[in-house]
């Protein structure tokens, strides 16, 4: 079974391999830094409490 990791550097390497993205060594550190930021933002969104009786937003049609 595959092991789940939360190490951003490992995640970047695994995801690049998964989508066959050739990640240049000089770009890797910047990608990892951005992944750290993305993870922090996603954590804030996921931890935001929502009431149980919340309704979904209506569909926007311009």
MOPAC internal coordinates of N, CA, C and O (Angstrom, degrees):
PM7 1SCF
backbone

  N    0.0000 0     0.00 0     0.00 0    0    0    0
  C    1.4508 1     0.00 0     0.00 0    1    0    0
  C    1.5227 1   108.60 1     0.00 0    2    1    0
  O    1.2310 1   120.64 1   -35.61 1    3    2    1
  N    1.3236 1   116.37 1   144.39 1    3    2    1
  C    1.4587 1   120.74 1   179.75 1    5    3    2
  C    1.5213 1   110.26 1   -75.16 1    6    5    3
  O    1.2310 1   121.35 1   -39.28 1    7    6    5
  N    1.3308 1   115.02 1   140.72 1    7    6    5
  C    1.4498 1   120.96 1  -179.91 1    9    7    6
  C    1.5296 1   109.78 1   -87.54 1   10    9    7
  O    1.2310 1   120.24 1   -44.14 1   11   10    9
  N    1.3315 1   117.15 1   135.86 1   11   10    9
  C    1.4537 1   122.16 1   178.77 1   13   11   10
  C    1.5198 1   108.41 1   -88.38 1   14   13   11
  O    1.2310 1   120.51 1   -46.34 1   15   14   13
  N    1.3284 1   116.63 1   133.66 1   15   14   13
  C    1.4521 1   120.85 1  -179.90 1   17   15   14
  C    1.5200 1   110.56 1  -125.18 1   18   17   15
  O    1.2310 1   120.76 1   -26.86 1   19   18   17
  N    1.3205 1   116.15 1   153.14 1   19   18   17
  C    1.4529 1   121.00 1   174.48 1   21   19   18
  C    1.5219 1   110.70 1  -113.82 1   22   21   19
  O    1.2310 1   120.03 1  -172.07 1   23   22   21
  N    1.3239 1   117.56 1     7.93 1   23   22   21
  C    1.4621 1   121.95 1   177.43 1   25   23   22
  C    1.5261 1   108.07 1   -75.05 1   26   25   23
  O    1.2310 1   120.00 1   -65.20 1   27   26   25
  N    1.3468 1   117.60 1   114.80 1   27   26   25
  C    1.4657 1   120.13 1  -176.86 1   29   27   26
  C    1.5290 1   113.86 1   -56.75 1   30   29   27
  O    1.2310 1   119.50 1   143.75 1   31   30   29
  N    1.3202 1   118.56 1   -36.25 1   31   30   29
  C    1.4617 1   120.99 1  -179.98 1   33   31   30
  C    1.5259 1   110.88 1   -65.24 1   34   33   31
  O    1.2310 1   120.88 1   139.35 1   35   34   33
  N    1.3205 1   115.93 1   -40.65 1   35   34   33
  C    1.4653 1   120.31 1   178.38 1   37   35   34
  C    1.5255 1   109.84 1   -68.63 1   38   37   35
  O    1.2310 1   120.49 1   138.74 1   39   38   37
  N    1.3375 1   116.67 1   -41.26 1   39   38   37
  C    1.4638 1   120.18 1   178.48 1   41   39   38
  C    1.5297 1   111.65 1   -60.41 1   42   41   39
  O    1.2310 1   120.49 1   136.26 1   43   42   41
  N    1.3242 1   116.68 1   -43.74 1   43   42   41
  C    1.4664 1   120.43 1   179.54 1   45   43   42
  C    1.5255 1   109.89 1   -60.71 1   46   45   43
  O    1.2310 1   120.30 1   134.59 1   47   46   45
  N    1.3132 1   117.04 1   -45.41 1   47   46   45
  C    1.4686 1   120.14 1   179.63 1   49   47   46
  C    1.5270 1   111.51 1   -62.65 1   50   49   47
  O    1.2310 1   120.64 1   136.63 1   51   50   49
  N    1.3345 1   116.39 1   -43.37 1   51   50   49
  C    1.4615 1   120.27 1  -178.69 1   53   51   50
  C    1.5290 1   111.71 1   -67.26 1   54   53   51
  O    1.2310 1   120.33 1   136.48 1   55   54   53
  N    1.3244 1   116.97 1   -43.52 1   55   54   53
  C    1.4592 1   119.87 1  -178.92 1   57   55   54
  C    1.5274 1   111.58 1   -68.62 1   58   57   55
  O    1.2310 1   120.15 1   141.68 1   59   58   57
  N    1.3278 1   117.32 1   -38.32 1   59   58   57
  C    1.4631 1   120.10 1   176.87 1   61   59   58
  C    1.5319 1   109.87 1   -61.62 1   62   61   59
  O    1.2310 1   120.46 1   138.01 1   63   62   61
  N    1.3276 1   116.72 1   -41.99 1   63   62   61
  C    1.4564 1   120.24 1   178.55 1   65   63   62
  C    1.5332 1   110.87 1   -66.88 1   66   65   63
  O    1.2310 1   120.65 1   141.33 1   67   66   65
  N    1.3302 1   116.36 1   -38.67 1   67   66   65
  C    1.4592 1   120.84 1  -178.07 1   69   67   66
  C    1.5264 1   112.36 1   -61.18 1   70   69   67
  O    1.2310 1   120.44 1   140.38 1   71   70   69
  N    1.3324 1   116.76 1   -39.62 1   71   70   69
  C    1.4638 1   120.25 1  -178.58 1   73   71   70
  C    1.5239 1   111.96 1  -101.22 1   74   73   71
  O    1.2310 1   120.37 1  -167.36 1   75   74   73
  N    1.3164 1   116.89 1    12.64 1   75   74   73
  C    1.4709 1   123.36 1   178.84 1   77   75   74
  C    1.5317 1   111.71 1    54.46 1   78   77   75
  O    1.2310 1   121.27 1  -134.86 1   79   78   77
  N    1.3388 1   115.17 1    45.14 1   79   78   77
  C    1.4594 1   121.56 1   179.57 1   81   79   78
  C    1.5235 1   109.36 1   -94.71 1   82   81   79
  O    1.2310 1   120.21 1   -63.95 1   83   82   81
  N    1.3168 1   117.20 1   116.05 1   83   82   81
  C    1.4673 1   118.85 1   178.47 1   85   83   82
  C    1.5315 1   109.50 1   -74.27 1   86   85   83
  O    1.2310 1   120.06 1   -76.00 1   87   86   85
  N    1.3101 1   117.48 1   104.00 1   87   86   85
  C    1.4609 1   123.14 1  -178.05 1   89   87   86
  C    1.5231 1   108.98 1   -95.82 1   90   89   87
  O    1.2310 1   121.13 1   -65.43 1   91   90   89
  N    1.3176 1   115.44 1   114.57 1   91   90   89
  C    1.4652 1   120.99 1  -178.43 1   93   91   90
  C    1.5303 1   109.73 1   -70.21 1   94   93   91
  O    1.2310 1   120.27 1   -38.87 1   95   94   93
  N    1.3270 1   117.10 1   141.13 1   95   94   93
  C    1.4753 1   120.57 1  -178.68 1   97   95   94
  C    1.5344 1   113.45 1   -54.97 1   98   97   95
  O    1.2310 1   119.90 1   144.33 1   99   98   97
  N    1.3230 1   117.81 1   -35.67 1   99   98   97
  C    1.4708 1   119.88 1  -178.95 1  101   99   98
  C    1.5277 1   112.65 1   -72.96 1  102  101   99
  O    1.2310 1   119.83 1   164.83 1  103  102  101
  N    1.3297 1   117.94 1   -15.17 1  103  102  101
  C    1.4603 1   121.96 1   179.00 1  105  103  102
  C    1.5216 1   112.79 1   -98.93 1  106  105  103
  O    1.2310 1   120.26 1   162.49 1  107  106  105
  N    1.3151 1   117.11 1   -17.51 1  107  106  105
  C    1.4603 1   122.25 1  -172.81 1  109  107  106
  C    1.5301 1   112.59 1   -58.59 1  110  109  107
  O    1.2310 1   119.79 1   134.53 1  111  110  109
  N    1.3276 1   118.00 1   -45.47 1  111  110  109
  C    1.4699 1   119.60 1  -176.93 1  113  111  110
  C    1.5345 1   111.33 1   -62.70 1  114  113  111
  O    1.2310 1   120.06 1   141.99 1  115  114  113
  N    1.3255 1   117.50 1   -38.01 1  115  114  113
  C    1.4622 1   120.77 1   177.34 1  117  115  114
  C    1.5103 1   112.14 1   -66.46 1  118  117  115
  O    1.2310 1   120.43 1   141.80 1  119  118  117
  N    1.3165 1   116.78 1   -38.20 1  119  118  117
  C    1.4678 1   121.41 1   178.44 1  121  119  118
  C    1.5296 1   109.35 1   -66.42 1  122  121  119
  O    1.2310 1   120.46 1   137.59 1  123  122  121
  N    1.3229 1   116.73 1   -42.41 1  123  122  121
  C    1.4681 1   120.55 1   178.71 1  125  123  122
  C    1.5339 1   110.00 1   -63.12 1  126  125  123
  O    1.2310 1   119.83 1   136.34 1  127  126  125
  N    1.3341 1   117.92 1   -43.66 1  127  126  125
  C    1.4649 1   121.29 1   178.18 1  129  127  126
  C    1.5258 1   111.00 1   -59.20 1  130  129  127
  O    1.2310 1   120.24 1   137.16 1  131  130  129
  N    1.3158 1   117.14 1   -42.84 1  131  130  129
  C    1.4615 1   120.23 1   178.63 1  133  131  130
  C    1.5222 1   111.46 1   -66.92 1  134  133  131
  O    1.2310 1   120.02 1   144.37 1  135  134  133
  N    1.3181 1   117.56 1   -35.63 1  135  134  133
  C    1.4599 1   120.66 1   177.51 1  137  135  134
  C    1.5195 1   110.67 1   -64.41 1  138  137  135
  O    1.2310 1   120.26 1   142.91 1  139  138  137
  N    1.3287 1   117.12 1   -37.09 1  139  138  137
  C    1.4675 1   120.63 1   176.84 1  141  139  138
  C    1.5237 1   109.41 1   -61.25 1  142  141  139
  O    1.2310 1   120.25 1   136.82 1  143  142  141
  N    1.3184 1   117.12 1   -43.18 1  143  142  141
  C    1.4696 1   121.24 1   178.03 1  145  143  142
  C    1.5298 1   111.32 1   -64.82 1  146  145  143
  O    1.2310 1   120.43 1   136.09 1  147  146  145
  N    1.3228 1   116.79 1   -43.91 1  147  146  145
  C    1.4649 1   121.43 1   179.84 1  149  147  146
  C    1.5250 1   110.50 1   -61.14 1  150  149  147
  O    1.2310 1   120.23 1   137.37 1  151  150  149
  N    1.3212 1   117.16 1   -42.63 1  151  150  149
  C    1.4652 1   121.56 1   179.66 1  153  151  150
  C    1.5231 1   110.17 1   -63.08 1  154  153  151
  O    1.2310 1   119.78 1   138.41 1  155  154  153
  N    1.3345 1   118.03 1   -41.59 1  155  154  153
  C    1.4673 1   121.67 1   179.77 1  157  155  154
  C    1.5239 1   110.66 1   -64.23 1  158  157  155
  O    1.2310 1   119.91 1   137.41 1  159  158  157
  N    1.3227 1   117.77 1   -42.59 1  159  158  157
  C    1.4635 1   121.58 1   179.21 1  161  159  158
  C    1.5259 1   110.14 1   -65.86 1  162  161  159
  O    1.2310 1   120.27 1   134.93 1  163  162  161
  N    1.3164 1   117.10 1   -45.07 1  163  162  161
  C    1.4659 1   120.94 1  -179.88 1  165  163  162
  C    1.5244 1   110.83 1   -62.37 1  166  165  163
  O    1.2310 1   120.38 1   143.27 1  167  166  165
  N    1.3216 1   116.88 1   -36.73 1  167  166  165
  C    1.4615 1   120.16 1   179.30 1  169  167  166
  C    1.5293 1   110.41 1   -64.08 1  170  169  167
  O    1.2310 1   120.19 1   138.66 1  171  170  169
  N    1.3317 1   117.24 1   -41.34 1  171  170  169
  C    1.4642 1   120.58 1   177.33 1  173  171  170
  C    1.5277 1   111.15 1   -60.73 1  174  173  171
  O    1.2310 1   120.56 1   136.00 1  175  174  173
  N    1.3198 1   116.54 1   -44.00 1  175  174  173
  C    1.4639 1   120.77 1  -179.98 1  177  175  174
  C    1.5229 1   110.56 1   -65.40 1  178  177  175
  O    1.2310 1   120.18 1   134.83 1  179  178  177
  N    1.3167 1   117.26 1   -45.17 1  179  178  177
  C    1.4637 1   120.95 1  -177.60 1  181  179  178
  C    1.5265 1   113.02 1   -67.88 1  182  181  179
  O    1.2310 1   120.26 1   151.64 1  183  182  181
  N    1.3275 1   117.11 1   -28.36 1  183  182  181
  C    1.4629 1   120.16 1  -178.17 1  185  183  182
  C    1.5260 1   113.03 1   -88.45 1  186  185  183
  O    1.2310 1   119.75 1   174.44 1  187  186  185
  N    1.3331 1   118.09 1    -5.56 1  187  186  185
  C    1.4551 1   120.87 1  -178.73 1  189  187  186
  C    1.5196 1   109.24 1   -68.45 1  190  189  187
  O    1.2310 1   120.57 1   -56.81 1  191  190  189
  N    1.3303 1   116.52 1   123.19 1  191  190  189
  C    1.4674 1   118.33 1  -177.12 1  193  191  190
  C    1.5331 1   111.75 1   -74.15 1  194  193  191
  O    1.2310 1   121.34 1   -43.76 1  195  194  193
  N    1.2985 1   115.03 1   136.24 1  195  194  193
  C    1.4645 1   121.88 1   175.83 1  197  195  194
  C    1.5166 1   108.48 1  -122.19 1  198  197  195
  O    1.2310 1   120.40 1   -40.22 1  199  198  197
  N    1.3370 1   116.83 1   139.78 1  199  198  197
  C    1.4672 1   118.56 1   177.66 1  201  199  198
  C    1.5230 1   110.91 1   -68.42 1  202  201  199
  O    1.2310 1   121.05 1   -25.56 1  203  202  201
  N    1.3207 1   115.59 1   154.44 1  203  202  201
  C    1.4647 1   120.88 1  -178.51 1  205  203  202
  C    1.5223 1   112.90 1   -66.47 1  206  205  203
  O    1.2310 1   120.19 1   153.83 1  207  206  205
  N    1.3308 1   117.25 1   -26.17 1  207  206  205
  C    1.4637 1   120.05 1  -175.57 1  209  207  206
  C    1.5265 1   112.99 1   -97.33 1  210  209  207
  O    1.2310 1   119.88 1  -160.04 1  211  210  209
  N    1.3036 1   117.83 1    19.96 1  211  210  209
  C    1.4648 1   121.42 1  -178.63 1  213  211  210
  C    1.5286 1   109.92 1   -68.69 1  214  213  211
  O    1.2310 1   120.96 1   -35.47 1  215  214  213
  N    1.3418 1   115.76 1   144.53 1  215  214  213
  C    1.4636 1   120.81 1   178.39 1  217  215  214
  C    1.5232 1   109.49 1  -103.99 1  218  217  215
  O    1.2310 1   120.98 1   -31.12 1  219  218  217
  N    1.3016 1   115.73 1   148.88 1  219  218  217
  C    1.4555 1   119.26 1   177.52 1  221  219  218
  C    1.5255 1   109.94 1   -71.03 1  222  221  219
  O    1.2310 1   120.94 1   -25.68 1  223  222  221
  N    1.3200 1   115.80 1   154.32 1  223  222  221
  C    1.4566 1   120.23 1   179.33 1  225  223  222
  C    1.5220 1   110.35 1   -72.08 1  226  225  223
  O    1.2310 1   120.53 1   -31.57 1  227  226  225
  N    1.3241 1   116.59 1   148.43 1  227  226  225
  C    1.4621 1   118.40 1   176.70 1  229  227  226
  C    1.5334 1   110.87 1   -68.76 1  230  229  227
  O    1.2310 1   120.44 1   -19.86 1  231  230  229
  N    1.2816 1   116.77 1   160.14 1  231  230  229
  C    1.4639 1   121.31 1   178.33 1  233  231  230
  C    1.5167 1   109.64 1   -73.84 1  234  233  231
  O    1.2310 1   120.54 1   -50.72 1  235  234  233
  N    1.3241 1   116.58 1   129.28 1  235  234  233
  C    1.4654 1   121.54 1   178.69 1  237  235  234
  C    1.5102 1   109.09 1   -86.74 1  238  237  235
  O    1.2310 1   120.99 1   -54.15 1  239  238  237
  N    1.3280 1   115.72 1   125.85 1  239  238  237
  C    1.4546 1   121.54 1   176.20 1  241  239  238
  C    1.5149 1   107.96 1  -130.33 1  242  241  239
  O    1.2310 1   119.47 1   -69.02 1  243  242  241
  N    1.3310 1   118.62 1   110.98 1  243  242  241
  C    1.4765 1   121.09 1  -178.31 1  245  243  242
  C    1.5139 1   112.11 1   -67.90 1  246  245  243
  O    1.2310 1   120.10 1   180.00 1  247  246  245

